[in-house]
Structures are given as structure tokens and as C-alpha cells.
Amino acid sequence: MVCVKCWHHHLQKIEIEKTDNEALVMNHWIKTILLLSLSISVSCFAADGSGPARTVLEQFVLGLDRFQADFTQTVRSQDGRIQDQSFGKVWLQSPDKLRWVYSGDFPETIVADGRNIWIYDEALAQVTVKPQSRQASDSPLMILTDVSQLDQQFQVTELGDFEDMLLLELRSLDSESQFERILLGLNPDGIRMMVMEDAFGLRTEIRFMDILRNPPADPELFKFTPPEGADVVGVAALAE
């Protein structure tokens, strides 16, 4: 994805010292957020098909227009070691708007406004931007705006119970996809867990808490203006 390449290129130039492993984790962070967090947009559309997990998903998404939750995120290497842990808050609005905020020592904000995706790293005073388009072919946001594409783009499998959740596995049918599979953990309250496993063996697990269905609308959440003095990497799509 273009924004990930821009981020990786800028990482090579910053003065903050990072190991190769830390840079890999940071790259994985950005890639996962653009795909994983936006994949919650599946919850804005009813899923067809049989199976208890898909039935729970369909019941949860019925009438869902906005989504808000706190989250924790853990990135593990192939051997199970924790590479990174973080926490924050996410807001979604159907069909294509997102605000994903990392708190803690390295705060970051990601905003998808329906036209562009903005990534703001406060510590680096850097903003990365790219048009929010269908170019990210394996992004569930782009695929699942038409839920009929779910089975066209993924092999979907019910995996049964796990920690009081029903698991739904999505494996991309695209041989060039950067991710081996996506796992959705569902219960009657909605999406409680999402897991992304990539081709490099990294496993990102996101747990959602304090979920709110259709909280009061706040259009300002999905607007972003680069802070004064911030370094902007990339070119934003202009309003039509």
C-alpha cells in the first residue's frame, strides 16, 4: 500500500534510533490499522450464509450505522513473543469513515474521512496521507462495502467456540494478499476480537471493550487537518 511505503521510507530518515525489529513492528502497525481496523466496516452490512458466527454477526449489524469502542492491541512474533502492546479508542461510521486513536507513550491518530486516509504521529510531528480508494484490494473496507463480495474474496470458515466467542475465519483468495487470515471473535454484544496473521508470521490481536452501537453522531471525529508545522508525506485527494 502506498502509505505504508511512504511510512517505511520516512522511517529510514528520522533521527530517532530504532532497531530493525522495531521498524518492522511499526510498519506492521500501520498496515494492520489500515486493514484490520477498517475491516470492522463489515459490521455495517448484513452477512449472508449459514453458521452461528455469521448469524450473530448478522443480528449485531442490523440497523448499525455507527460504532465506538475502546481497544487493546498486541503484536506477537511467529514464536509467540510479544513485539508490541498498545491501547486506544476507535470510532466508525457507515459506510467509510474511521477514527482510530492510539494512546500512551507514542500517540497516533488515524482518520479515514471517506476521501483520504490520514496517519498522524505526534512524536514525529508527521502526517502521512493517501487517497482512500479501492486500490487496497485486500482491505475488507473496500471488499465488504458490497457484502456479496465476502465469499468472492475470502474463504469463510466457522471455527466454533473460543473464550465465550464464536470464531469466523477469513482467508483471502488473492494469492498476493499480505495477510494469511483474519479471525473475527463474536458474541451477542458484537465484534469482541479481531486477529490478523500476516505472511511474515506476525500476529496482531485486537480486543474491543465498552462497545457502543450507534452513539450520537459527531462529524468532527472524521475530519482531519494537519497540525501547523507537521511534516506531510503523500498527496491528499482533492474534493470533487
C-alpha positions as a LaTeX table, in Angstrom:
\begin{tabular}{lrrr}
\hline
Residue & $x$ (\AA) & $y$ (\AA) & $z$ (\AA) \\
\hline
Met1 & 0.00 & 0.00 & 0.00 \\
Val2 & 1.28 & 3.46 & $-0.90$ \\
Cys3 & 1.01 & 4.96 & 2.58 \\
Val4 & 2.91 & 2.05 & 4.12 \\
Lys5 & 5.74 & 2.53 & 1.62 \\
Cys6 & 5.84 & 6.24 & 2.38 \\
Trp7 & 5.96 & 5.50 & 6.11 \\
His8 & 8.76 & 2.98 & 5.68 \\
His9 & 10.75 & 5.44 & 3.56 \\
His10 & 10.37 & 8.16 & 6.17 \\
Leu11 & 11.39 & 5.81 & 8.97 \\
Gln12 & 14.76 & 5.46 & 7.29 \\
Lys13 & 15.32 & 9.22 & 7.59 \\
Ile14 & 14.15 & 10.06 & 11.09 \\
Glu15 & 16.68 & 10.80 & 13.80 \\
Ile16 & 15.01 & 8.68 & 16.47 \\
Glu17 & 17.04 & 5.50 & 16.84 \\
Lys18 & 15.11 & 2.30 & 16.13 \\
Thr19 & 16.23 & $-1.27$ & 15.68 \\
Asp20 & 15.27 & $-3.19$ & 12.53 \\
Asn21 & 12.79 & $-5.17$ & 14.57 \\
Glu22 & 11.14 & $-2.01$ & 15.92 \\
Ala23 & 10.81 & $-0.63$ & 12.40 \\
Leu24 & 9.17 & $-3.89$ & 11.30 \\
Val25 & 6.67 & $-3.65$ & 14.14 \\
Met26 & 5.89 & $-0.01$ & 13.27 \\
Asn27 & 5.32 & $-0.94$ & 9.63 \\
His28 & 3.05 & $-3.77$ & 10.75 \\
Trp29 & 1.15 & $-1.36$ & 13.00 \\
Ile30 & 0.27 & 0.94 & 10.12 \\
Lys31 & $-0.58$ & $-1.88$ & 7.72 \\
Thr32 & $-2.73$ & $-3.61$ & 10.30 \\
Ile33 & $-4.62$ & $-0.48$ & 11.26 \\
Leu34 & $-5.46$ & 0.38 & 7.67 \\
Leu35 & $-6.75$ & $-3.14$ & 7.03 \\
Leu36 & $-7.76$ & $-4.51$ & 10.38 \\
Ser37 & $-9.49$ & $-1.55$ & 11.90 \\
Leu38 & $-11.30$ & $-0.68$ & 8.72 \\
Ser39 & $-12.40$ & $-4.28$ & 8.38 \\
Ile40 & $-14.86$ & $-3.64$ & 11.18 \\
Ser41 & $-16.85$ & $-1.96$ & 8.41 \\
Val42 & $-18.15$ & $-5.46$ & 7.70 \\
Ser43 & $-20.38$ & $-4.78$ & 10.67 \\
Cys44 & $-22.22$ & $-2.17$ & 8.64 \\
Phe45 & $-23.66$ & $-4.82$ & 6.33 \\
Ala46 & $-25.70$ & $-7.94$ & 6.91 \\
Ala47 & $-23.86$ & $-11.18$ & 6.16 \\
Asp48 & $-25.50$ & $-13.94$ & 4.18 \\
Gly49 & $-24.94$ & $-17.63$ & 4.71 \\
Ser50 & $-25.40$ & $-20.15$ & 7.48 \\
Gly51 & $-23.47$ & $-20.85$ & 10.67 \\
Pro52 & $-23.72$ & $-19.48$ & 14.22 \\
Ala53 & $-20.92$ & $-16.90$ & 13.92 \\
Arg54 & $-22.37$ & $-15.38$ & 10.76 \\
Thr55 & $-25.82$ & $-15.42$ & 12.33 \\
Val56 & $-24.51$ & $-13.48$ & 15.34 \\
Leu57 & $-22.80$ & $-11.02$ & 13.02 \\
Glu58 & $-25.98$ & $-10.51$ & 11.02 \\
Gln59 & $-28.01$ & $-9.89$ & 14.16 \\
Phe60 & $-25.46$ & $-7.41$ & 15.50 \\
Val61 & $-25.17$ & $-5.38$ & 12.30 \\
Leu62 & $-28.88$ & $-4.99$ & 11.74 \\
Gly63 & $-29.50$ & $-1.24$ & 11.86 \\
Leu64 & $-25.90$ & $-0.46$ & 12.79 \\
Asp65 & $-24.69$ & 2.89 & 11.44 \\
Arg66 & $-22.05$ & 3.95 & 13.98 \\
Phe67 & $-19.64$ & 2.01 & 16.19 \\
Gln68 & $-17.48$ & 3.09 & 19.12 \\
Ala69 & $-15.17$ & 1.04 & 21.35 \\
Asp70 & $-12.03$ & 1.00 & 23.44 \\
Phe71 & $-9.36$ & $-1.48$ & 22.37 \\
Thr72 & $-6.13$ & $-3.17$ & 23.33 \\
Gln73 & $-3.69$ & $-4.37$ & 20.68 \\
Thr74 & $-0.96$ & $-7.00$ & 20.98 \\
Val75 & 1.53 & $-7.86$ & 18.25 \\
Arg76 & 3.30 & $-11.20$ & 18.55 \\
Ser77 & 6.13 & $-12.70$ & 16.53 \\
Gln78 & 5.93 & $-16.16$ & 14.96 \\
Asp79 & 7.40 & $-17.74$ & 18.10 \\
Gly80 & 4.77 & $-16.09$ & 20.30 \\
Arg81 & 6.91 & $-13.34$ & 21.80 \\
Ile82 & 5.18 & $-10.00$ & 22.36 \\
Gln83 & 6.60 & $-7.38$ & 19.98 \\
Asp84 & 4.33 & $-4.53$ & 20.96 \\
Gln85 & 1.31 & $-3.68$ & 23.11 \\
Ser86 & $-0.90$ & $-0.62$ & 22.86 \\
Phe87 & $-4.38$ & 0.68 & 23.61 \\
Gly88 & $-6.79$ & 3.33 & 22.46 \\
Lys89 & $-10.21$ & 4.11 & 21.08 \\
Val90 & $-11.97$ & 3.65 & 17.74 \\
Trp91 & $-15.00$ & 5.27 & 16.10 \\
Leu92 & $-16.62$ & 4.09 & 12.87 \\
Gln93 & $-19.42$ & 5.45 & 10.74 \\
Ser94 & $-21.01$ & 3.67 & 7.81 \\
Pro95 & $-20.01$ & 3.32 & 5.09 \\
Asp96 & $-16.39$ & 4.55 & 5.00 \\
Lys97 & $-15.40$ & 6.78 & 7.93 \\
Leu98 & $-12.99$ & 5.87 & 10.73 \\
Arg99 & $-11.12$ & 7.46 & 13.61 \\
Trp100 & $-8.57$ & 5.19 & 15.32 \\
Val101 & $-6.54$ & 6.69 & 18.20 \\
Tyr102 & $-3.53$ & 5.15 & 19.93 \\
Ser103 & $-2.85$ & 6.47 & 23.42 \\
Gly104 & 0.21 & 6.02 & 25.61 \\
Asp105 & 3.83 & 6.99 & 25.09 \\
Phe106 & 3.63 & 7.07 & 21.28 \\
Pro107 & 0.22 & 8.57 & 20.43 \\
Glu108 & $-1.03$ & 8.22 & 16.88 \\
Thr109 & $-4.28$ & 9.17 & 15.19 \\
Ile110 & $-5.66$ & 7.60 & 12.02 \\
Val111 & $-8.61$ & 9.19 & 10.25 \\
Ala112 & $-10.40$ & 7.89 & 7.17 \\
Asp113 & $-12.71$ & 10.71 & 6.07 \\
Gly114 & $-14.24$ & 8.98 & 3.06 \\
Arg115 & $-11.79$ & 10.61 & 0.65 \\
Asn116 & $-8.36$ & 10.28 & 2.29 \\
Ile117 & $-6.62$ & 8.26 & 5.00 \\
Trp118 & $-4.58$ & 10.41 & 7.40 \\
Ile119 & $-1.98$ & 9.00 & 9.83 \\
Tyr120 & $-0.64$ & 11.46 & 12.39 \\
Asp121 & 2.36 & 10.53 & 14.54 \\
Glu122 & 2.51 & 13.10 & 17.32 \\
Ala123 & 6.03 & 12.19 & 18.47 \\
Leu124 & 7.46 & 12.69 & 14.98 \\
Ala125 & 5.14 & 15.59 & 14.12 \\
Gln126 & 4.50 & 13.73 & 10.86 \\
Val127 & 1.34 & 13.22 & 8.83 \\
Thr128 & 1.09 & 10.52 & 6.15 \\
Val129 & $-1.80$ & 10.80 & 3.71 \\
Lys130 & $-3.09$ & 8.76 & 0.77 \\
Pro131 & $-6.37$ & 8.70 & $-1.15$ \\
Gln132 & $-8.92$ & 6.34 & 0.34 \\
Ser133 & $-9.59$ & 4.30 & $-2.78$ \\
Arg134 & $-10.23$ & 0.75 & $-3.92$ \\
Gln135 & $-6.52$ & 0.28 & $-4.67$ \\
Ala136 & $-6.11$ & $-1.66$ & $-1.42$ \\
Ser137 & $-7.70$ & $-4.73$ & $-2.94$ \\
Asp138 & $-7.35$ & $-6.89$ & 0.17 \\
Ser139 & $-8.75$ & $-4.25$ & 2.51 \\
Pro140 & $-12.03$ & $-5.52$ & 3.96 \\
Leu141 & $-13.33$ & $-1.94$ & 3.89 \\
Met142 & $-13.11$ & $-1.96$ & 0.10 \\
Ile143 & $-14.28$ & $-5.54$ & $-0.30$ \\
Leu144 & $-17.15$ & $-5.57$ & 2.14 \\
Thr145 & $-18.94$ & $-2.42$ & 1.07 \\
Asp146 & $-20.67$ & $-4.98$ & $-1.14$ \\
Val147 & $-21.21$ & $-7.92$ & 1.17 \\
Ser148 & $-21.83$ & $-10.19$ & $-1.81$ \\
Gln149 & $-18.06$ & $-9.99$ & $-2.34$ \\
Leu150 & $-17.34$ & $-11.64$ & 1.01 \\
Asp151 & $-17.35$ & $-15.17$ & $-0.39$ \\
Gln152 & $-15.85$ & $-13.98$ & $-3.67$ \\
Gln153 & $-12.78$ & $-12.56$ & $-1.93$ \\
Phe154 & $-12.46$ & $-14.84$ & 1.12 \\
Gln155 & $-12.72$ & $-18.46$ & 2.04 \\
Val156 & $-15.03$ & $-18.19$ & 5.05 \\
Thr157 & $-14.94$ & $-20.87$ & 7.75 \\
Glu158 & $-16.74$ & $-21.26$ & 11.07 \\
Leu159 & $-14.21$ & $-22.26$ & 13.75 \\
Gly160 & $-16.52$ & $-22.79$ & 16.70 \\
Asp161 & $-16.18$ & $-21.52$ & 20.28 \\
Phe162 & $-13.20$ & $-19.68$ & 21.76 \\
Glu163 & $-13.21$ & $-17.84$ & 25.10 \\
Asp164 & $-17.00$ & $-17.40$ & 25.04 \\
Met165 & $-16.84$ & $-16.15$ & 21.46 \\
Leu166 & $-17.76$ & $-17.65$ & 18.10 \\
Leu167 & $-14.88$ & $-17.51$ & 15.62 \\
Leu168 & $-15.18$ & $-16.70$ & 11.94 \\
Glu169 & $-12.09$ & $-17.21$ & 9.78 \\
Leu170 & $-11.49$ & $-15.26$ & 6.58 \\
Arg171 & $-8.73$ & $-16.39$ & 4.23 \\
Ser172 & $-8.06$ & $-14.21$ & 1.22 \\
Leu173 & $-8.44$ & $-15.84$ & $-2.18$ \\
Asp174 & $-5.91$ & $-13.34$ & $-3.56$ \\
Ser175 & $-2.51$ & $-15.05$ & $-3.76$ \\
Glu176 & $-0.81$ & $-11.64$ & $-3.37$ \\
Ser177 & $-2.61$ & $-10.71$ & $-0.16$ \\
Gln178 & $-0.24$ & $-9.64$ & 2.63 \\
Phe179 & $-2.33$ & $-11.46$ & 5.21 \\
Glu180 & $-2.75$ & $-15.18$ & 5.71 \\
Arg181 & $-6.05$ & $-14.89$ & 7.51 \\
Ile182 & $-8.39$ & $-12.71$ & 9.57 \\
Leu183 & $-10.21$ & $-14.05$ & 12.62 \\
Leu184 & $-13.36$ & $-12.40$ & 13.95 \\
Gly185 & $-14.44$ & $-13.19$ & 17.50 \\
Leu186 & $-18.16$ & $-12.56$ & 18.00 \\
Asn187 & $-20.70$ & $-12.72$ & 20.78 \\
Pro188 & $-24.20$ & $-11.23$ & 21.14 \\
Asp189 & $-22.63$ & $-7.85$ & 22.00 \\
Gly190 & $-20.89$ & $-7.75$ & 18.62 \\
Ile191 & $-17.29$ & $-7.95$ & 17.48 \\
Arg192 & $-15.09$ & $-8.58$ & 20.54 \\
Met193 & $-11.83$ & $-9.67$ & 18.93 \\
Met194 & $-10.02$ & $-9.37$ & 15.63 \\
Val195 & $-6.83$ & $-11.19$ & 14.71 \\
Met196 & $-4.66$ & $-10.61$ & 11.64 \\
Glu197 & $-1.90$ & $-13.06$ & 10.74 \\
Asp198 & 0.46 & $-11.93$ & 8.00 \\
Ala199 & 2.90 & $-13.65$ & 5.69 \\
Phe200 & 5.84 & $-12.71$ & 7.97 \\
Gly201 & 4.45 & $-14.63$ & 10.92 \\
Leu202 & 3.33 & $-11.55$ & 12.85 \\
Arg203 & 0.02 & $-11.92$ & 14.66 \\
Thr204 & $-1.91$ & $-8.82$ & 15.66 \\
Glu205 & $-4.75$ & $-9.32$ & 18.13 \\
Ile206 & $-7.20$ & $-6.53$ & 18.94 \\
Arg207 & $-9.73$ & $-6.85$ & 21.75 \\
Phe208 & $-12.70$ & $-4.48$ & 21.91 \\
Met209 & $-14.34$ & $-3.28$ & 25.13 \\
Asp210 & $-17.10$ & $-0.83$ & 26.10 \\
Ile211 & $-18.71$ & $-1.16$ & 22.68 \\
Leu212 & $-21.42$ & 1.37 & 21.81 \\
Arg213 & $-23.90$ & 0.82 & 19.00 \\
Asn214 & $-24.98$ & 3.95 & 17.19 \\
Pro215 & $-23.60$ & 6.53 & 19.65 \\
Pro216 & $-24.55$ & 10.18 & 18.96 \\
Ala217 & $-23.21$ & 11.31 & 15.60 \\
Asp218 & $-20.17$ & 13.62 & 15.67 \\
Pro219 & $-18.99$ & 14.60 & 12.16 \\
Glu220 & $-15.91$ & 16.33 & 13.62 \\
Leu221 & $-14.46$ & 12.94 & 14.56 \\
Phe222 & $-13.91$ & 12.15 & 10.89 \\
Lys223 & $-12.27$ & 15.39 & 9.84 \\
Phe224 & $-8.51$ & 15.94 & 9.89 \\
Thr225 & $-6.34$ & 18.98 & 9.27 \\
Pro226 & $-2.55$ & 18.55 & 9.55 \\
Pro227 & $-1.26$ & 20.46 & 12.58 \\
Glu228 & 0.80 & 23.53 & 11.84 \\
Gly229 & 4.46 & 22.63 & 11.42 \\
Ala230 & 3.85 & 18.93 & 10.84 \\
Asp231 & 5.75 & 17.17 & 8.04 \\
Val232 & 3.22 & 15.90 & 5.47 \\
Val233 & 4.15 & 12.84 & 3.40 \\
Gly234 & 1.94 & 11.96 & 0.44 \\
Val235 & $-0.70$ & 13.81 & $-1.55$ \\
Ala236 & $-4.32$ & 14.07 & $-0.49$ \\
Ala237 & $-7.16$ & 13.59 & $-2.97$ \\
Leu238 & $-8.97$ & 16.85 & $-3.65$ \\
Ala239 & $-12.66$ & 17.35 & $-3.08$ \\
Glu240 & $-14.72$ & 16.75 & $-6.20$ \\
\hline
\end{tabular}
